[in-house]
Amino acid sequence: MKLIIFSVLFCVVTSSPSLDWIKFKRSFNKNYKTGAEEAERKQIFLENVNRIRDYERAHPNATFKLGINHLADRRIDVNEKNA
């Protein structure tokens, strides 16, 4: 019985990032030209989601919330200047 419960919990925990990715793509109508580009964008997205969750855990009483938006699959270069 414990093995079944563990297996179910493991599947739920490990599938959550993929579900977040699918929801993100659907919500923001994201389509990528190649599988390689999608894999890269998914990796960036997952890194950003982890950054958000880490921040929320570290700052539970913050006066603002971080969230997923249409740029969650992009890296932000703080040295980049807008033209």
N, C-alpha and C positions, 0 to 999 in steps of 0.2 A: 504494500500500500504506500509506504514512504517513497519507494522508487517511482511510482506513478505520479504522486504529488510533485516530487522533485522534477520529473520529466516535463510535466505541464508548466511548472513555474519557469524552468529553463527555457522552454519554447517561447513563453510570453516575454521574458526578459530579452532574449536574443533577437526576437522578431520586432521589437519596438522600434529600433532605429530604421529598419526597412519600412515599417508602416509610416513613420514620420516622413521618410523620403517620398513615398508614394503620395501621401497627403499633400506635401509641399509641392510636388510636381503638378498635381491636379489643381490645387488652389491657385497657383500662379501660372498655370498653362505653360509649363516648361517642357520644351522638346529640344533634343540635342542632335547634332548632325551625325555623330558616330558613337559607337559603343564606348570607345576610349574616352571621348569627351564626357559622356555621361558618367563613366566610372570616376573620372577626375573630379567632376562637379559633386558627385555623391560623397566622395571622400572629404572635400572641402566642407560640404554641408554638415556631415557628421562631426567634423572638428569644431565647427561653429556651434552646433547644438550642444556638444560637450562643454564648450567654453561658457555657454549660457547657463547650463545646469550647474557647472562648478561655481559660477558667480552667485547664482541663487542660493546654493548651499552655504557658501562662505558669507553671504550678506542677507540673511533672512529678513532683516528689518530695513532694507534699503528703501529709499524714498521713490525709487523708480524700478520698473521691471524691464528686463531684456526680453526680446521675443524674436520669433522667426518672421522675416519679411521677404520680399521678392529678391533681395540681395544675399540671402543666406547661402547660396551656392557659389559665392565669390569670395576671393581673398581681398582683404582691405590692406592696401599699402599706405601706411601713414606718411611716407615720404613722397607719395605721388601727388602732383599738383593738378588741379582741374584746369583745363585749357579754356 
